[in-house]
């Protein structure tokens, strides 16, 4: 069985990220083709990137103990789903820092995104796709974009993400595609 991780990419108090994270985790629990662990960046205590040299020159080792623990944690997974809040057309600094706080552990693994914000986090996700490619990951095309209407529906009208059929369909496609790519890349890594 594939082992995937859901990375909660916002550390703000009163963050919206908990809503899509729970929605993703609850639906993933019904799947038989992968297991999903939740990695909350609030719990990682990662310092902002401060390495004296790039990880390429250290065999992937980091001098910061929290970054070293983070990279070892990531190494156990076959793929990732990331919640991506969009601030000023970009992802959160904490999320970008989490990507920078590991190196080889990201390589040749699939990654998918669940974005939220004015345009469903699309600009933040686009930024993160470039980061993922640089880390030699395989960002899948399928994504979930929680735009302003469902965002406000949840916050102001008591709706849930399940009230939006197109978001449920996007989540299911994301799961199917991520599982396919994670399986293919796992087989290739093992070969």
N, C-alpha and C positions, 0 to 999 in steps of 0.2 A: 504494500500500500504506500502511496505517495505521502510524504510528510511536508505540509505547507505551513507557512506562517503568515498571519495577518498583522501587519505593522500599522499601529495607530500613529499617524504622522503629525498630530497636533498635541501640544503640551499645555495649551491655555486652560485656565480655570473656566468653567462653564462652556467648554468646547462642545460643538455639535458632533464631533468625530465619534463619540460614544454611540450615537444613534445608528449610523451606517455600520459601525464595527459590530454591534450586537446583531443587527439584521443579517450581516454577512456570516457571522459565526453561527447563529441559530440555523440558518439554511444549510451551511456547510456540514453541520452535525447530522443532517439527513443523508449525506452522500456516503457511498460505500467505496468510492475510488480514491479518496484521500482523507487524511485527518488534518485538522487545522488548529494550530496553536495561536494564541494572541500574544503579540509582543508590543507592549505599550511603551512608547518612548519616555513617558513620565517615570517609568520604573528602571530605566537603563542608566541614568545618572552620567550620561556621556558629556565629557568636557568638549568645548568647541575645539575643532581640529587644531592641534599644536605640535604635530610631529616635526622633529628636526630634519628628517629626510623622508622622501616618499616610501611607501610600503614596498614598492618594487625593489628597493635597495636593502630591505631588511628581511626579505623572504616572507613578507606579509605581517610581520610582528609590529605591534604598536607599543610605544612607551607608556601610554596612559593605561592603567589597569582596567578601567571601565571599558575602554575601546577594545582591549585585548579580550575581555570577557564577552563583549558584544560580537566580535568577529567569530569567536569559537561557537557561540550560540547559533549564529547564522549558518555556519558550516554544516549543521545537522539537517538543514532543510533542502528540499528539492525544488522549491519555488516559493513565490511570495505574492501576496495581495497587499496593496498599500492604500490607506485612506489618505487622500491628498486635499487638504484645504487650500483654497487659493487666496493669497493676500497680495495685492498689488501685481497681479498677473504672474505670480510665481508661487512655488510651494513654500512651506514654512522653513525657517532657518534650521529648526530642530531636525526636520526630516532630511534636508540636504546634508546636515552634519552627520546624521546616522549613515547615509550612503558613504560619506567620506571616511567614516570611522571603521571601515573594513575594506578589504581589497579582493584577494583571491577567493574569498568565501562567496562572493556574488557571482563569480564567473560561470558561464554556461548553464545558467538557471533561468527559468521563465519568471516573468513578473507581470502582474496585472494591476490596474488602478481603479479605485472608486473615488471619484472627485466630487467636491461640492463647492458651491460659490455661485457668483452671478451667472456664469455660463457653464455651470456644472463642473467647475474645476478644470475645464478643458485646457486652459493656458498653463496651469500648474502641471498638469499631466504631460503636456507637450514638452515642457522644460525637463521633467523627470525622465521622459523617454530618451532624451539625449544623454543624460547622466547614466542611465542604465546601459545604453549602447557602449559608452566609454568604459564602463565596468565589465564589458563583454557579457552582458545579460541579453536575454531575448524578450523584449517587451511585446506582449501580444496586442493585437489590434482591438479586441473586445474590451470595453470599459463601461463602467457605470457612471453616468453624469447626473448628479442631483442638482438641478438648476434652481432658480429662485422660486418658482411656483410650488414645487413640493417642499422645498426648504421652509417657506413661509406657511404652507399648509400644515406642516408638522409643528412648527413653533407657535402658530397663532390659531389654528383650527382643530387641533387634536387629531390630525390625521397621522397615519403611519406610512412607512415606505411601501408596505404591502398594498396600500390603497392605489398605487400607481402601477398599473399592469405593465407598462413599458419598462419600468425600472426592474420589476420582477423578471421579465423576459431578458433584460440586459444582464442581470445577475446570473441567470441560468446559463446564458451564452458564455459569460466570463468564466464560470466554473468549468464548463465543458472544454473550452479552448485552453484554459490554463492547465487542466489535467492532461490534455493531449500533448501539449508542448512540454510539460514537466516530465511526462513519461518518456517522450522521445529523447529529451536531453539527458535524463537519468541513464537511459540505456546507452547513449553515446558516451557519457562520462565513464560509465562502468566498462565499456569496451576499450 
